[in-house]
Structure formats: structure tokens, C-alpha cells
Amino acid sequence: MARKVLIIEDDNNIAELLHLYLEKEGFTTCVARDGGKGVEQFRAFQPDLILLDIMLPVMDGWSVLKKVREEGDIPVIMLTAKGEVEDRVSGLESGADDYIVKPFEMKEVLARIHAVLRRTGAEEDGGEKKLAFDKLVVNLDSYELLVDGQRVDTPPKELELLFHLASAPNRVFTRNQLLDEVWGFDYFGDSRTVDVHIKRLREKLEGVSQQWSLKTVWGVGYKFEVAGNS
């Protein structure tokens, strides 16, 4: 079934552009031109995700976000010309799942939508979020890591990073891709964050199995390498 995206945006050109690209990508869309209509359509359309502008007539984006959060945990990506760090932090702390600053590239918007839907489980095919390899189980439903049958305490972000890598065996991810797809928004630091998390994961996983490993691809990034699955 096609995922539904509600676009709450008063700029006709931007709204139409988002509508066309998302429909082409297989989403079903609905457009609201002001905050009041946006809340109405949120209740009627029951979207899987909302793209929400901040500067809106009738009711601004912050007020819409508050209404949405009072009634559920639908993923919301803020779409706005406000680019200062304080605005981004404010948006995320208010319950937004991501924050994209105009002007933006449509490829970025689509990537962010897919990343948020994956992260919130809305893009899963109804199955459990669990991966199993030789002597390794990564379970995002229970947030458990089992190594050689033993539960290993692992911080959520480390587990999400491992799950993301292991979901695409032998695919190489750059540090920036991992920051965007696992952390889910523009990280206010640098890519060494990924290196630190990989180092900690290696300490837990080193030498457990000959069938898989966390590999560094020098000058590029990282991959979860699986023997015989290249």
C-alpha cells in the first residue's frame, strides 16, 4: 500500500513540486495551504508522514506540530527557511523528527522521508526488525544485541548503526550517509562520531565469527561484510 504524505505548505510552487515528486516516487499526497487546513487534513487523511512548513497562515507550524503531537506520534519533517541552529534544535525538541532548510534538493527531501519512515517503522513490511547471522542477533524491536548467545549491553545508537549496516550486507556507506540515515538529521558535530561508534561496536564483535565482520573501506566509510554474499 502506498504511504501517505501530508504536505502543509502555503507556497504554491513548493507545494506543487513536492506533490509531483512524491507522487512520482509512489507516495499518495494531500496538500494543505494553511495551518488550520493542515490540522483538518491530518485528521481526515491520516498520513504516514507530514511535511510541515513553519511560516503558515491561520496557524503556524509550531502550533500545528503541537496539535499533531497531542493526537499521535506521526513522523513530522519541518520544512522551513529558518536555518539557524537554535531553530533546528527548537524544532527537534518540540517533537519534529527531522528538519530541512529551504532551499533544498528534492533528492535530499526524498532521502530524509525514507530515513524517517525506516526509523519510525512505517516503512517496514510489517515484519519484525530483527537480523540474524552466525553467532549474532540484532533486534531493534527489543533493542537487544545477542553475541554468541549472550545479551550484550549496547546503547541505542550503536545498535541502530549496526542494524543499518547489517541490513545491507557488503554495501559501503560513507560517514555522512550514516550520520544522515542513522542519526536522522544534520548532526551538530563531525563524522568522527561514526568512527567512535564503530570502534565501540568492534570491541563487542571482534573475532566472534569468521562469516561476517565490520570492515573499514579506507577513504570511503564502512560496511558489514558477509562471507559469500558479495
CYANA upper distance limits for C-alpha pairs under 8 A (distance plus 0.5 A):
  2 ALA  CA     26 GLY  CA      6.81
  2 ALA  CA     27 PHE  CA      5.89
  2 ALA  CA     28 THR  CA      6.65
  3 ARG  CA     26 GLY  CA      8.25
  3 ARG  CA     27 PHE  CA      5.69
  3 ARG  CA     28 THR  CA      6.63
  3 ARG  CA     47 PRO  CA      8.09
  3 ARG  CA     48 ASP  CA      6.56
  4 LYS  CA     27 PHE  CA      6.27
  4 LYS  CA     28 THR  CA      5.20
  4 LYS  CA     29 THR  CA      6.17
  4 LYS  CA     30 CYS  CA      8.37
  4 LYS  CA     46 GLN  CA      8.26
  4 LYS  CA     47 PRO  CA      5.25
  4 LYS  CA     48 ASP  CA      5.67
  4 LYS  CA     49 LEU  CA      7.16
  5 VAL  CA     27 PHE  CA      7.28
  5 VAL  CA     28 THR  CA      6.75
  5 VAL  CA     29 THR  CA      5.39
  5 VAL  CA     30 CYS  CA      7.09
  5 VAL  CA     47 PRO  CA      5.84
  5 VAL  CA     48 ASP  CA      6.48
  5 VAL  CA     49 LEU  CA      5.47
  5 VAL  CA     50 ILE  CA      6.11
  5 VAL  CA     51 LEU  CA      7.72
  6 LEU  CA     29 THR  CA      6.24
  6 LEU  CA     30 CYS  CA      5.45
  6 LEU  CA     31 VAL  CA      6.51
  6 LEU  CA     32 ALA  CA      8.08
  6 LEU  CA     38 GLY  CA      8.48
  6 LEU  CA     41 GLN  CA      8.14
  6 LEU  CA     42 PHE  CA      7.61
  6 LEU  CA     45 PHE  CA      8.20
  6 LEU  CA     47 PRO  CA      6.35
  6 LEU  CA     49 LEU  CA      6.93
  6 LEU  CA     50 ILE  CA      5.25
  6 LEU  CA     51 LEU  CA      6.69
  7 ILE  CA     15 ALA  CA      7.33
  7 ILE  CA     18 LEU  CA      8.18
  7 ILE  CA     19 HIS  CA      8.16
  7 ILE  CA     29 THR  CA      7.61
  7 ILE  CA     30 CYS  CA      6.57
  7 ILE  CA     31 VAL  CA      5.24
  7 ILE  CA     32 ALA  CA      6.70
  7 ILE  CA     50 ILE  CA      6.53
  7 ILE  CA     51 LEU  CA      5.38
  7 ILE  CA     52 LEU  CA      6.84
  8 ILE  CA     15 ALA  CA      8.29
  8 ILE  CA     31 VAL  CA      6.42
  8 ILE  CA     32 ALA  CA      5.26
  8 ILE  CA     33 ARG  CA      6.46
  8 ILE  CA     34 ASP  CA      7.13
  8 ILE  CA     35 GLY  CA      7.43
  8 ILE  CA     38 GLY  CA      6.14
  8 ILE  CA     50 ILE  CA      7.92
  8 ILE  CA     51 LEU  CA      6.60
  8 ILE  CA     52 LEU  CA      5.48
  8 ILE  CA     53 ASP  CA      6.63
  9 GLU  CA     14 ILE  CA      7.90
  9 GLU  CA     15 ALA  CA      6.24
  9 GLU  CA     31 VAL  CA      7.81
  9 GLU  CA     32 ALA  CA      6.88
  9 GLU  CA     33 ARG  CA      5.78
  9 GLU  CA     34 ASP  CA      7.21
  9 GLU  CA     51 LEU  CA      8.45
  9 GLU  CA     52 LEU  CA      7.04
  9 GLU  CA     53 ASP  CA      5.89
  9 GLU  CA     56 LEU  CA      7.57
 10 ASP  CA     15 ALA  CA      7.66
 10 ASP  CA     32 ALA  CA      7.97
 10 ASP  CA     33 ARG  CA      4.84
 10 ASP  CA     34 ASP  CA      6.39
 10 ASP  CA     53 ASP  CA      8.38
 10 ASP  CA     56 LEU  CA      6.74
 10 ASP  CA     57 PRO  CA      8.00
 11 ASP  CA     15 ALA  CA      6.57
 11 ASP  CA     33 ARG  CA      8.11
 12 ASN  CA     16 GLU  CA      6.49
 12 ASN  CA     33 ARG  CA      8.45
 13 ASN  CA     17 LEU  CA      6.60
 14 ILE  CA     18 LEU  CA      6.65
 15 ALA  CA     19 HIS  CA      6.58
 15 ALA  CA     31 VAL  CA      7.45
 16 GLU  CA     20 LEU  CA      6.59
 17 LEU  CA     21 TYR  CA      6.72
 18 LEU  CA     22 LEU  CA      6.45
 18 LEU  CA    106 MET  CA      8.20
 19 HIS  CA     23 GLU  CA      6.52
 19 HIS  CA     29 THR  CA      6.75
 19 HIS  CA     30 CYS  CA      8.22
 19 HIS  CA     31 VAL  CA      8.05
 20 LEU  CA     24 LYS  CA      6.65
 21 TYR  CA     25 GLU  CA      6.76
 21 TYR  CA    106 MET  CA      8.06
 22 LEU  CA     26 GLY  CA      6.96
 22 LEU  CA     27 PHE  CA      5.87
 22 LEU  CA     28 THR  CA      7.91
 22 LEU  CA     29 THR  CA      7.68
 22 LEU  CA    110 LEU  CA      8.17
 23 GLU  CA     27 PHE  CA      5.44
 23 GLU  CA     28 THR  CA      6.42
 23 GLU  CA     29 THR  CA      7.22
 30 CYS  CA     41 GLN  CA      8.29
 30 CYS  CA     45 PHE  CA      8.01
 31 VAL  CA     38 GLY  CA      8.45
 32 ALA  CA     37 LYS  CA      6.09
 32 ALA  CA     38 GLY  CA      5.58
 32 ALA  CA     41 GLN  CA      7.59
 33 ARG  CA     37 LYS  CA      7.35
 33 ARG  CA     38 GLY  CA      7.74
 33 ARG  CA     56 LEU  CA      8.33
 33 ARG  CA     57 PRO  CA      8.47
 34 ASP  CA     38 GLY  CA      6.56
 34 ASP  CA     56 LEU  CA      6.01
 34 ASP  CA     57 PRO  CA      5.60
 34 ASP  CA     58 VAL  CA      6.59
 34 ASP  CA     59 MET  CA      7.35
 35 GLY  CA     39 VAL  CA      6.85
 35 GLY  CA     56 LEU  CA      6.40
 35 GLY  CA     57 PRO  CA      6.77
 35 GLY  CA     58 VAL  CA      6.25
 35 GLY  CA     59 MET  CA      4.90
 35 GLY  CA     60 ASP  CA      6.33
 35 GLY  CA     61 GLY  CA      7.10
 35 GLY  CA     63 SER  CA      8.48
 35 GLY  CA     64 VAL  CA      6.57
 36 GLY  CA     40 GLU  CA      7.00
 36 GLY  CA     58 VAL  CA      6.37
 36 GLY  CA     59 MET  CA      6.18
 36 GLY  CA     64 VAL  CA      8.26
 37 LYS  CA     41 GLN  CA      6.51
 38 GLY  CA     42 PHE  CA      6.50
 38 GLY  CA     64 VAL  CA      7.84
 39 VAL  CA     43 ARG  CA      7.00
 39 VAL  CA     64 VAL  CA      6.85
 39 VAL  CA     67 LYS  CA      7.79
 39 VAL  CA     68 VAL  CA      7.84
 40 GLU  CA     44 ALA  CA      6.79
 41 GLN  CA     45 PHE  CA      5.80
 41 GLN  CA     46 GLN  CA      8.01
 42 PHE  CA     46 GLN  CA      6.00
 42 PHE  CA     47 PRO  CA      7.04
 42 PHE  CA     68 VAL  CA      8.17
 47 PRO  CA     74 ILE  CA      8.10
 48 ASP  CA     74 ILE  CA      6.81
 48 ASP  CA     75 PRO  CA      7.54
 48 ASP  CA    122 ALA  CA      7.48
 49 LEU  CA     74 ILE  CA      6.43
 49 LEU  CA     75 PRO  CA      5.43
 49 LEU  CA     76 VAL  CA      6.37
 49 LEU  CA     77 ILE  CA      8.28
 49 LEU  CA    113 ILE  CA      8.43
 49 LEU  CA    117 LEU  CA      8.13
 50 ILE  CA     74 ILE  CA      7.89
 50 ILE  CA     75 PRO  CA      6.85
 50 ILE  CA     76 VAL  CA      5.25
 50 ILE  CA     77 ILE  CA      6.72
 51 LEU  CA     76 VAL  CA      6.56
 51 LEU  CA     77 ILE  CA      5.52
 51 LEU  CA     78 MET  CA      6.53
 51 LEU  CA     79 LEU  CA      6.87
 52 LEU  CA     61 GLY  CA      6.84
 52 LEU  CA     76 VAL  CA      7.37
 52 LEU  CA     77 ILE  CA      6.61
 52 LEU  CA     78 MET  CA      5.34
 52 LEU  CA     79 LEU  CA      5.98
 52 LEU  CA     80 THR  CA      8.45
 53 ASP  CA     61 GLY  CA      6.22
 53 ASP  CA     78 MET  CA      6.35
 53 ASP  CA     79 LEU  CA      5.17
 53 ASP  CA     80 THR  CA      5.77
 54 ILE  CA     60 ASP  CA      6.12
 54 ILE  CA     61 GLY  CA      4.38
 54 ILE  CA     62 TRP  CA      6.92
 54 ILE  CA     78 MET  CA      7.56
 54 ILE  CA     79 LEU  CA      7.45
 54 ILE  CA     80 THR  CA      6.31
 55 MET  CA     60 ASP  CA      6.13
 55 MET  CA     61 GLY  CA      6.85
 55 MET  CA     80 THR  CA      7.91
 56 LEU  CA     60 ASP  CA      5.27
 56 LEU  CA     61 GLY  CA      6.88
 59 MET  CA     63 SER  CA      6.72
 59 MET  CA     64 VAL  CA      7.20
 60 ASP  CA     64 VAL  CA      6.90
 61 GLY  CA     65 LEU  CA      6.52
 62 TRP  CA     66 LYS  CA      6.72
 62 TRP  CA     91 GLY  CA      8.41
 62 TRP  CA     94 SER  CA      8.42
 63 SER  CA     67 LYS  CA      6.84
 64 VAL  CA     68 VAL  CA      6.68
 65 LEU  CA     69 ARG  CA      6.58
 65 LEU  CA     76 VAL  CA      8.27
 65 LEU  CA     94 SER  CA      8.26
 65 LEU  CA     95 GLY  CA      7.99
 65 LEU  CA     96 ALA  CA      8.00
 66 LYS  CA     70 GLU  CA      6.70
 66 LYS  CA     94 SER  CA      8.20
 67 LYS  CA     71 GLU  CA      7.13
 68 VAL  CA     72 GLY  CA      6.64
 68 VAL  CA     73 ASP  CA      7.97
 68 VAL  CA     74 ILE  CA      7.94
 69 ARG  CA     73 ASP  CA      6.40
 69 ARG  CA     74 ILE  CA      8.18
 69 ARG  CA     95 GLY  CA      7.70
 75 PRO  CA     96 ALA  CA      7.74
 75 PRO  CA     97 ASP  CA      6.42
 75 PRO  CA    116 VAL  CA      7.56
 75 PRO  CA    117 LEU  CA      7.94
 75 PRO  CA    120 THR  CA      7.80
 76 VAL  CA     95 GLY  CA      8.44
 76 VAL  CA     96 ALA  CA      5.72
 76 VAL  CA     97 ASP  CA      5.89
 76 VAL  CA     98 ASP  CA      7.38
 77 ILE  CA     96 ALA  CA      6.48
 77 ILE  CA     97 ASP  CA      6.16
 77 ILE  CA     98 ASP  CA      5.19
 77 ILE  CA     99 TYR  CA      6.02
 77 ILE  CA    100 ILE  CA      7.72
 77 ILE  CA    113 ILE  CA      8.32
 78 MET  CA     91 GLY  CA      7.74
 78 MET  CA     96 ALA  CA      7.08
 78 MET  CA     97 ASP  CA      8.44
 78 MET  CA     98 ASP  CA      6.75
 78 MET  CA     99 TYR  CA      5.16
 78 MET  CA    100 ILE  CA      6.61
 79 LEU  CA     99 TYR  CA      6.71
 79 LEU  CA    100 ILE  CA      5.59
 79 LEU  CA    101 VAL  CA      6.53
 79 LEU  CA    102 LYS  CA      7.44
 80 THR  CA     99 TYR  CA      8.37
 80 THR  CA    100 ILE  CA      7.07
 80 THR  CA    101 VAL  CA      5.68
 80 THR  CA    102 LYS  CA      6.13
 81 ALA  CA    101 VAL  CA      5.91
 81 ALA  CA    102 LYS  CA      5.26
 81 ALA  CA    103 PRO  CA      7.71
 82 LYS  CA     87 ASP  CA      7.04
 82 LYS  CA    101 VAL  CA      7.06
 82 LYS  CA    102 LYS  CA      8.30
 83 GLY  CA     87 ASP  CA      7.10
 83 GLY  CA     88 ARG  CA      7.42
 83 GLY  CA    101 VAL  CA      6.22
 83 GLY  CA    102 LYS  CA      8.47
 84 GLU  CA     88 ARG  CA      7.07
 85 VAL  CA     89 VAL  CA      6.65
 86 GLU  CA     90 SER  CA      6.44
 87 ASP  CA     91 GLY  CA      6.57
 88 ARG  CA     92 LEU  CA      6.78
 88 ARG  CA     99 TYR  CA      6.86
 89 VAL  CA     93 GLU  CA      6.48
 90 SER  CA     94 SER  CA      6.51
 91 GLY  CA     95 GLY  CA      7.22
 91 GLY  CA     96 ALA  CA      6.10
 91 GLY  CA     99 TYR  CA      7.60
 92 LEU  CA     96 ALA  CA      5.18
 92 LEU  CA     97 ASP  CA      6.81
 92 LEU  CA     98 ASP  CA      7.15
 92 LEU  CA     99 TYR  CA      7.83
 97 ASP  CA    116 VAL  CA      7.49
 97 ASP  CA    184 GLY  CA      8.25
 98 ASP  CA    112 ARG  CA      8.18
 98 ASP  CA    116 VAL  CA      8.07
 98 ASP  CA    184 GLY  CA      7.11
 98 ASP  CA    185 PHE  CA      6.01
 99 TYR  CA    185 PHE  CA      7.16
100 ILE  CA    104 PHE  CA      7.81
100 ILE  CA    109 VAL  CA      8.08
104 PHE  CA    108 GLU  CA      7.58
104 PHE  CA    109 VAL  CA      7.85
105 GLU  CA    109 VAL  CA      7.11
106 MET  CA    110 LEU  CA      6.65
107 LYS  CA    111 ALA  CA      6.61
108 GLU  CA    112 ARG  CA      6.58
109 VAL  CA    113 ILE  CA      6.65
110 LEU  CA    114 HIS  CA      6.76
111 ALA  CA    115 ALA  CA      6.58
112 ARG  CA    116 VAL  CA      6.56
112 ARG  CA    180 ASP  CA      8.34
112 ARG  CA    181 GLU  CA      8.11
112 ARG  CA    184 GLY  CA      7.89
113 ILE  CA    117 LEU  CA      6.63
114 HIS  CA    118 ARG  CA      6.54
114 HIS  CA    123 GLU  CA      7.93
115 ALA  CA    119 ARG  CA      6.54
115 ALA  CA    181 GLU  CA      5.97
115 ALA  CA    182 VAL  CA      8.24
115 ALA  CA    184 GLY  CA      7.23
116 VAL  CA    120 THR  CA      6.56
116 VAL  CA    184 GLY  CA      7.32
117 LEU  CA    121 GLY  CA      6.45
117 LEU  CA    122 ALA  CA      5.37
117 LEU  CA    123 GLU  CA      5.57
118 ARG  CA    122 ALA  CA      6.63
118 ARG  CA    123 GLU  CA      5.45
118 ARG  CA    124 GLU  CA      7.00
119 ARG  CA    182 VAL  CA      8.30
124 GLU  CA    129 LYS  CA      8.33
128 GLU  CA    141 ASP  CA      7.30
129 LYS  CA    139 ASN  CA      6.60
129 LYS  CA    140 LEU  CA      5.82
129 LYS  CA    141 ASP  CA      6.18
130 LYS  CA    137 VAL  CA      7.68
130 LYS  CA    138 VAL  CA      6.17
130 LYS  CA    139 ASN  CA      4.79
130 LYS  CA    140 LEU  CA      6.54
130 LYS  CA    141 ASP  CA      7.51
131 LEU  CA    137 VAL  CA      6.23
131 LEU  CA    138 VAL  CA      5.64
131 LEU  CA    139 ASN  CA      6.89
131 LEU  CA    163 PHE  CA      7.89
131 LEU  CA    166 ALA  CA      8.05
131 LEU  CA    167 SER  CA      7.91
132 ALA  CA    136 LEU  CA      6.30
132 ALA  CA    137 VAL  CA      4.95
132 ALA  CA    138 VAL  CA      6.93
133 PHE  CA    137 VAL  CA      6.81
133 PHE  CA    212 TRP  CA      8.35
134 ASP  CA    209 SER  CA      7.11
134 ASP  CA    211 GLN  CA      7.23
134 ASP  CA    212 TRP  CA      8.27
135 LYS  CA    146 LEU  CA      8.20
135 LYS  CA    147 VAL  CA      6.21
135 LYS  CA    148 ASP  CA      4.81
135 LYS  CA    149 GLY  CA      7.12
135 LYS  CA    208 VAL  CA      7.56
135 LYS  CA    209 SER  CA      7.26
136 LEU  CA    145 LEU  CA      8.03
136 LEU  CA    146 LEU  CA      6.18
136 LEU  CA    147 VAL  CA      5.38
136 LEU  CA    148 ASP  CA      6.65
136 LEU  CA    149 GLY  CA      8.05
137 VAL  CA    144 GLU  CA      8.46
137 VAL  CA    145 LEU  CA      6.38
137 VAL  CA    146 LEU  CA      5.49
137 VAL  CA    147 VAL  CA      7.23
138 VAL  CA    143 TYR  CA      8.25
138 VAL  CA    144 GLU  CA      6.84
138 VAL  CA    145 LEU  CA      5.47
138 VAL  CA    146 LEU  CA      7.14
138 VAL  CA    159 LEU  CA      7.79
138 VAL  CA    162 LEU  CA      8.22
138 VAL  CA    163 PHE  CA      6.84
139 ASN  CA    143 TYR  CA      5.95
139 ASN  CA    144 GLU  CA      5.68
139 ASN  CA    145 LEU  CA      6.82
140 LEU  CA    144 GLU  CA      7.17
140 LEU  CA    159 LEU  CA      7.99
140 LEU  CA    160 GLU  CA      7.81
140 LEU  CA    163 PHE  CA      8.10
143 TYR  CA    156 PRO  CA      7.37
143 TYR  CA    159 LEU  CA      7.68
144 GLU  CA    151 ARG  CA      7.33
144 GLU  CA    152 VAL  CA      7.94
144 GLU  CA    153 ASP  CA      8.06
144 GLU  CA    154 THR  CA      7.96
144 GLU  CA    159 LEU  CA      8.33
145 LEU  CA    151 ARG  CA      6.23
145 LEU  CA    152 VAL  CA      6.05
145 LEU  CA    153 ASP  CA      7.61
145 LEU  CA    154 THR  CA      7.30
145 LEU  CA    159 LEU  CA      7.73
146 LEU  CA    150 GLN  CA      5.65
146 LEU  CA    151 ARG  CA      4.96
146 LEU  CA    152 VAL  CA      6.47
147 VAL  CA    151 ARG  CA      6.89
147 VAL  CA    152 VAL  CA      7.15
147 VAL  CA    205 LEU  CA      7.85
147 VAL  CA    208 VAL  CA      8.05
148 ASP  CA    208 VAL  CA      7.71
152 VAL  CA    204 LYS  CA      8.26
154 THR  CA    158 GLU  CA      6.98
154 THR  CA    159 LEU  CA      6.83
155 PRO  CA    159 LEU  CA      6.94
156 PRO  CA    160 GLU  CA      6.64
157 LYS  CA    161 LEU  CA      6.57
157 LYS  CA    182 VAL  CA      8.22
157 LYS  CA    183 TRP  CA      8.23
158 GLU  CA    162 LEU  CA      6.72
158 GLU  CA    197 HIS  CA      6.39
158 GLU  CA    198 ILE  CA      8.21
158 GLU  CA    200 ARG  CA      8.46
158 GLU  CA    201 LEU  CA      7.34
159 LEU  CA    163 PHE  CA      6.55
160 GLU  CA    164 HIS  CA      6.53
160 GLU  CA    182 VAL  CA      7.12
161 LEU  CA    165 LEU  CA      6.80
161 LEU  CA    178 LEU  CA      8.01
161 LEU  CA    182 VAL  CA      6.60
161 LEU  CA    197 HIS  CA      8.47
162 LEU  CA    166 ALA  CA      6.47
162 LEU  CA    201 LEU  CA      8.23
163 PHE  CA    167 SER  CA      6.36
164 HIS  CA    168 ALA  CA      7.62
164 HIS  CA    182 VAL  CA      7.69
165 LEU  CA    169 PRO  CA      7.25
165 LEU  CA    171 ARG  CA      8.18
165 LEU  CA    173 PHE  CA      8.24
165 LEU  CA    223 LYS  CA      6.62
165 LEU  CA    224 PHE  CA      6.00
166 ALA  CA    223 LYS  CA      8.47
166 ALA  CA    224 PHE  CA      5.93
168 ALA  CA    224 PHE  CA      8.06
169 PRO  CA    223 LYS  CA      7.64
169 PRO  CA    224 PHE  CA      5.84
169 PRO  CA    225 GLU  CA      6.30
169 PRO  CA    226 VAL  CA      6.60
169 PRO  CA    229 ASN  CA      7.80
169 PRO  CA    230 SER  CA      8.25
170 ASN  CA    223 LYS  CA      6.12
170 ASN  CA    224 PHE  CA      5.99
170 ASN  CA    225 GLU  CA      5.13
170 ASN  CA    226 VAL  CA      6.88
170 ASN  CA    229 ASN  CA      7.79
170 ASN  CA    230 SER  CA      6.41
171 ARG  CA    223 LYS  CA      6.21
171 ARG  CA    224 PHE  CA      7.70
171 ARG  CA    225 GLU  CA      8.42
172 VAL  CA    217 VAL  CA      7.87
172 VAL  CA    220 VAL  CA      8.17
172 VAL  CA    221 GLY  CA      6.95
172 VAL  CA    222 TYR  CA      6.02
172 VAL  CA    223 LYS  CA      5.20
172 VAL  CA    224 PHE  CA      8.43
173 PHE  CA    177 GLN  CA      6.57
173 PHE  CA    178 LEU  CA      6.96
173 PHE  CA    220 VAL  CA      7.97
173 PHE  CA    221 GLY  CA      6.01
173 PHE  CA    222 TYR  CA      5.98
173 PHE  CA    223 LYS  CA      6.76
174 THR  CA    178 LEU  CA      6.88
174 THR  CA    220 VAL  CA      6.03
174 THR  CA    221 GLY  CA      4.77
174 THR  CA    222 TYR  CA      7.07
175 ARG  CA    179 LEU  CA      6.70
175 ARG  CA    191 SER  CA      6.25
175 ARG  CA    194 VAL  CA      6.79
175 ARG  CA    220 VAL  CA      8.22
175 ARG  CA    221 GLY  CA      6.07
175 ARG  CA    222 TYR  CA      8.05
176 ASN  CA    180 ASP  CA      6.64
176 ASN  CA    191 SER  CA      7.00
177 GLN  CA    181 GLU  CA      6.42
178 LEU  CA    182 VAL  CA      5.97
178 LEU  CA    183 TRP  CA      7.81
178 LEU  CA    194 VAL  CA      7.86
179 LEU  CA    183 TRP  CA      5.61
179 LEU  CA    184 GLY  CA      7.31
179 LEU  CA    185 PHE  CA      8.07
179 LEU  CA    186 ASP  CA      8.11
179 LEU  CA    187 TYR  CA      7.32
179 LEU  CA    191 SER  CA      7.69
179 LEU  CA    194 VAL  CA      7.61
180 ASP  CA    184 GLY  CA      5.42
180 ASP  CA    185 PHE  CA      6.15
180 ASP  CA    186 ASP  CA      7.08
180 ASP  CA    187 TYR  CA      8.24
181 GLU  CA    185 PHE  CA      8.39
183 TRP  CA    187 TYR  CA      7.70
189 GLY  CA    193 THR  CA      8.12
191 SER  CA    195 ASP  CA      7.64
192 ARG  CA    196 VAL  CA      6.78
193 THR  CA    197 HIS  CA      6.94
194 VAL  CA    198 ILE  CA      6.63
195 ASP  CA    199 LYS  CA      6.60
196 VAL  CA    200 ARG  CA      6.88
197 HIS  CA    201 LEU  CA      6.73
198 ILE  CA    202 ARG  CA      6.61
199 LYS  CA    203 GLU  CA      6.92
200 ARG  CA    204 LYS  CA      7.24
201 LEU  CA    205 LEU  CA      6.69
202 ARG  CA    206 GLU  CA      5.74
202 ARG  CA    214 LEU  CA      7.49
205 LEU  CA    213 SER  CA      8.36
206 GLU  CA    213 SER  CA      8.13
209 SER  CA    213 SER  CA      8.04
210 GLN  CA    227 ALA  CA      8.42
211 GLN  CA    226 VAL  CA      6.35
211 GLN  CA    227 ALA  CA      5.66
212 TRP  CA    224 PHE  CA      7.54
212 TRP  CA    225 GLU  CA      5.90
212 TRP  CA    226 VAL  CA      4.85
212 TRP  CA    227 ALA  CA      6.53
213 SER  CA    224 PHE  CA      6.36
213 SER  CA    225 GLU  CA      5.82
213 SER  CA    226 VAL  CA      7.29
214 LEU  CA    222 TYR  CA      7.71
214 LEU  CA    223 LYS  CA      6.53
214 LEU  CA    224 PHE  CA      5.27
214 LEU  CA    225 GLU  CA      6.70
215 LYS  CA    222 TYR  CA      6.21
215 LYS  CA    223 LYS  CA      5.87
215 LYS  CA    224 PHE  CA      6.68
215 LYS  CA    225 GLU  CA      6.92
216 THR  CA    221 GLY  CA      6.54
216 THR  CA    222 TYR  CA      5.17
216 THR  CA    223 LYS  CA      7.15
217 VAL  CA    221 GLY  CA      5.70
217 VAL  CA    222 TYR  CA      5.97
217 VAL  CA    223 LYS  CA      7.76
225 GLU  CA    230 SER  CA      8.36
226 VAL  CA    230 SER  CA      7.61
